[in-house]
């Protein structure tokens, strides 16, 4: 059983569970939107993606962001997934990440979008 993220209760009042594939998606979201230093026992966990919302928007930053995201996902989830493509777009204070990845366990290719609005 995998606990759903963000943690919440299901209709029976129990901790909500999720499928294996959704759990992997939840883990990806946690890596993407956690800043290094945010977790006490894992100070290097995360991607630093949120810090880039306020940086200049240019091709060099886009390329660096894609490499940073791919590296963080490889470091923390490399045993679960293989990242095939990363696209990061920024619009005002919203980041949108489109990720194509391959789940190693069942050999399935997935495409997922993640967005985060920085307030």
C-alpha positions as CSV (number, residue, x, y, z in Angstrom):
1,X,0.0,0.0,0.0
2,X,1.3,3.5,-0.9
3,X,0.1,6.6,1.0
4,X,-1.3,9.2,-1.3
5,X,0.3,12.6,-1.5
6,X,-0.6,15.1,-0.3
7,X,-1.7,13.0,2.7
8,X,-5.4,13.0,3.3
9,X,-8.2,10.8,4.5
10,X,-10.4,8.6,2.2
11,X,-14.2,8.2,2.4
12,X,-13.8,5.7,5.2
13,X,-11.8,8.0,7.4
14,X,-8.6,6.1,6.8
15,X,-5.3,7.4,5.3
16,X,-5.8,7.5,1.6
17,X,-3.9,5.0,-0.5
18,X,-2.9,5.2,-4.2
19,X,-1.7,2.9,-7.0
20,X,2.0,2.2,-7.7
21,X,2.0,4.4,-10.8
22,X,0.3,7.3,-9.0
23,X,2.7,6.9,-6.1
24,X,5.6,7.4,-8.5
25,X,4.0,10.5,-9.9
26,X,3.6,11.8,-6.3
27,X,7.3,11.1,-5.7
28,X,8.3,13.0,-8.8
29,X,6.2,16.0,-7.7
30,X,7.9,15.9,-4.3
31,X,11.4,16.0,-5.9
32,X,10.4,18.8,-8.3
33,X,8.9,21.2,-5.8
34,X,11.1,20.6,-2.8
35,X,14.0,23.0,-2.3
36,X,17.3,21.6,-1.2
37,X,17.6,22.2,2.5
38,X,13.9,22.0,3.1
39,X,14.0,18.5,4.6
40,X,16.0,18.2,7.8
41,X,17.2,14.6,7.4
42,X,17.8,14.9,3.6
43,X,19.3,18.3,3.1
44,X,20.2,17.7,-0.6
45,X,16.7,16.3,-1.5
46,X,14.9,18.3,-4.1
47,X,15.6,20.1,-7.4
48,X,15.8,23.8,-6.6
49,X,13.2,24.4,-9.4
50,X,11.2,26.9,-7.4
51,X,14.1,29.2,-7.0
52,X,14.2,29.6,-10.8
53,X,10.8,31.3,-10.9
54,X,12.4,34.6,-10.2
55,X,15.4,34.2,-12.6
56,X,15.7,35.8,-16.0
57,X,13.8,33.9,-18.7
58,X,16.1,32.9,-21.5
59,X,17.3,29.9,-23.4
60,X,20.3,29.3,-21.2
61,X,18.2,29.2,-18.1
62,X,15.7,26.9,-19.8
63,X,18.5,24.4,-20.7
64,X,20.0,24.6,-17.2
65,X,16.6,24.0,-15.6
66,X,16.0,21.0,-17.7
67,X,19.4,19.5,-16.8
68,X,18.8,20.3,-13.1
69,X,15.4,18.7,-13.0
70,X,16.6,15.6,-14.9
71,X,19.7,15.3,-12.6
72,X,17.5,15.6,-9.4
73,X,15.0,13.0,-10.7
74,X,17.9,10.6,-11.7
75,X,19.5,11.0,-8.3
76,X,16.4,10.5,-6.2
77,X,14.2,8.3,-8.3
78,X,16.6,6.7,-10.8
79,X,15.9,3.2,-9.5
80,X,12.1,3.7,-10.2
81,X,12.1,5.8,-13.5
82,X,14.2,6.7,-16.5
83,X,13.6,10.3,-17.5
84,X,13.3,10.7,-21.3
85,X,12.3,14.3,-21.7
86,X,11.8,17.4,-19.6
87,X,10.1,20.6,-20.6
88,X,9.9,23.5,-18.1
89,X,7.8,26.6,-18.9
90,X,7.4,29.7,-16.8
91,X,4.5,32.1,-17.0
92,X,4.6,35.0,-14.4
93,X,4.8,33.1,-11.1
94,X,3.7,29.7,-12.4
95,X,6.0,26.9,-13.3
96,X,4.8,24.1,-15.5
97,X,6.9,21.0,-16.0
98,X,6.1,18.4,-18.6
99,X,7.9,15.2,-18.0
100,X,8.2,12.0,-20.1
101,X,9.5,9.1,-18.2
102,X,9.7,5.3,-18.3
103,X,8.7,3.3,-15.3
104,X,11.3,0.6,-14.8
105,X,9.0,-1.9,-12.9
106,X,6.4,-2.3,-15.5
107,X,8.2,-1.0,-18.6
108,X,5.5,1.7,-19.2
109,X,6.1,5.1,-20.6
110,X,4.3,8.0,-18.9
111,X,3.8,11.7,-19.7
112,X,2.8,13.9,-16.8
113,X,2.4,17.6,-16.2
114,X,3.2,19.3,-12.9
115,X,2.5,23.0,-12.1
116,X,3.2,25.2,-9.2
117,X,2.2,28.7,-8.5
118,X,4.5,30.7,-6.4
119,X,2.8,33.3,-4.3
